[in-house]
Amino acid sequence: MAQDHGMIEPFEPGQVRSRGGERLVSFGTSSYGYDIRCSNEFKIFTNINSAIVDPKNFDANSFVDFRGDVCIIPPNSFALARTVEYFRIPRNVLTICLGKCVTGDTRVLDADSGMYRPIAEWRSARRTAALGQGGMRKARVSAFAAHGIKPVWRLTTQSGLSLTATANHPLLTPKGWVALSGLAIGDALAAAVSAPFFGMEPLTAPERLGRFVRAQIAAGAITAIPDAVFRAPRRDVARFFTAVMDADRASGLRGAPAVLDDLRHLATRLGYRCRTVTEGRDARLITRGEVQAVLANGTDGTHVRESTQWDRVTAIEPAGEAPVYDIEVPEVHNFLANGLVVHNSTYARCGIIVNVTPFEPEWEGHVTLEFSNTSPLPAKIYANEGVAQVIFFEADEPCETSYKDRGGKYQGQKGVTLPKT
């Protein structure tokens, strides 16, 4: 479609990751979208005039013009740029540009303390669980970023794992990283089966606590495992888990989904393979046969060779809009999110947010980009390299009124375009 309609010029049919032996922030055609580039024309925001930012009466003097291969954005400031590509959107297509993020309730492991916390509360953690050479490892977290409210989709797997994220957040498949929007029912995803990272705070009477928690689950009086369990060393976690599951090894443990998700995460730390089955408002946590034998022997977990297994997608559905977040994990560039191996975008990992409005049907022009530097340090933007991914949605029929029909004020824009009213 891009070539037939002259939709993207210049158009790159593949992913470009290097030039002359030098690695680039990738650009070009991805699985179900297109990674756009920014040109070398920038407008950097400055407040030397103490002006008010008024979208109905914007003062162009609030910007300093800059042209070059690398733009430095001051801390907690922003810059405008434009895409290298000129877009012509067909009448039956709508596009959006999204940051690659997950919702705030996504659980991520603090590999040092053992806490299993929502990513929205991640600011103080130093290391998490990530997939590297040789399996799952502790990986340094160098930055945290909140990216505002975005449209999100909920993905569910055959074993009962669930993740809510933006459409272009990549997940690991047998063919490599694929955006959520490029996945289909039945596709395989990498899910953790062993993340052997524990805390150092001993539990008092872990078996007794386990039996108490089991009774609370049966009574529907508990929706989360106590934080102290996550901070405990391996042997105490194993004794607690065995006590909780003791009477339910064969049939599985039934309870509220949230508390079973906690237990399943503890099982992954111990190397136990489990799955979750939804039963109305409740769910059932089922352990595999070999796990039942291990629990009966009272060991402190298994030492599996594989860090991950392939899990199948069973559902992908819109989940509205929600605040989304990302963390930076240098070197390995991935982390475990709700038990699934996920990637994140290069600029998002550095605290740089790329804001782009949707491209409406029959709009054409260069896209004006806004780079917000949310970090306390100066940030680099590289001209003629990838900055964000655009996703395309084709309708069953053309729209009744297009952007061109309305005579939109940004039609045919070239260069970096300031707000108009």
Steps between C-alpha positions, in 0.01 A plus 500: 500500500783741584652458155167497310379828657835677543400496866852540644780681317780409524390144578727236653357145448711338773650577841823703476716444809845614383668726247864463394560260788360748757193390698190719471175540688303281255255639242288364215227238467433293811261207552175702484620860491771739394785647708527866405810722499542863603679747274787727608269803552419571866329767707619482862274649766642778714337712767732800483200726432299355794213446257185300568451202270167584338386266217257772376769767485834324482813716518757379243770681699472225761711280270861505387553361148771238459618289208739207549549124523458496880260717700553548875173553692545668840380315815120505549452689174390413147577554133303488175619326185350352185511162334731427209202325343217682322167319559191471278231313692231318293134580563438164672804505734565651843839496671619551856844528651549335838775466755585140590373476858303287746225600743580602856362181658749281307703306756881507478748318725742699716782244478690640800228523765274229355200733487253447216363847443291694244721682250335830601673460841838408352700820555729376779595154367848433359484156331230285344469161329589496130589243236868499404762260372479181705147563626325725748725746681496804724519809280563860597212747471637842406186708448125512557254695282129577515355560153152632573168348395501286183267249327582148619418138415475198730677179394428161664689173459408133513661455842305793642757780485370847414664828392346837417719722280508742207452351154864522399661362815722209382485152652742214439389232250687214326550742207637781718339815641145563372273792593179409682304627197686247280398199711210265429312231688721191524834685473771390742649734762791459741374453857725453803516158665795581724598833656695385810539834676410531867519741792698465822242560776411168671135411557381401847331157478451495119293177511257649754469817293439287190217306667344828621517652151347184350205530740460868414500420128231236549288749692545769235650729765835574332594638159879526529788308653666686792799711393724323751481179293650671193791633707578157648792269407448201271449232764235700688314577174503129411365398844228765480398400146484130590276574799263710289470236227516192727133400485451596138785336310283293268190717448671838521440793733192712436489867602498862390708556181724763664616275784553208262713724277719566805532129569578425139780757508645331811477167315706647213772606744511143630506349150151347525294487179139606557203627309195705592148414387221760528180376664243779507620773734755265654791308354680172568878460531605157374847353543649242265544138608874524562443809714255310716769239565753768591255661742434163662874458560520837674795634296583868456414511129636353179797608290364495143728540201268725304428856611201535268242294317276583205148599602216553249290814451131429565353853495585858403236763574479881536527613862423871467754761605729493804815661645803315361861460616837365396836425659846510347698174516841555334688223316221237487219748415219282637330412827235268643154658511225285655714197417546584129825616337447852361721754323484878508582782257843664482388857573236397757768319698686831532204697632430668164133508399409543133157662461322480165133561415307249282532536120142529380365358171622704197738710708840555344822671602807471718412395855594746774656312793527611860781353713446544875811440710361378835846422642710735720786483246550641149375254235620427144276459197665359186391641164429256214449210743186333639301683767153339523276237342185578303215245493252493207131404525312427176121540512249280317384805303618860443403763758207733430700820561879507473755749630539630143122550469503717812791709373705428810749771597794260509436356153814484287724630778874498437774559752446540875151647542396695811145486650223672301145600587 
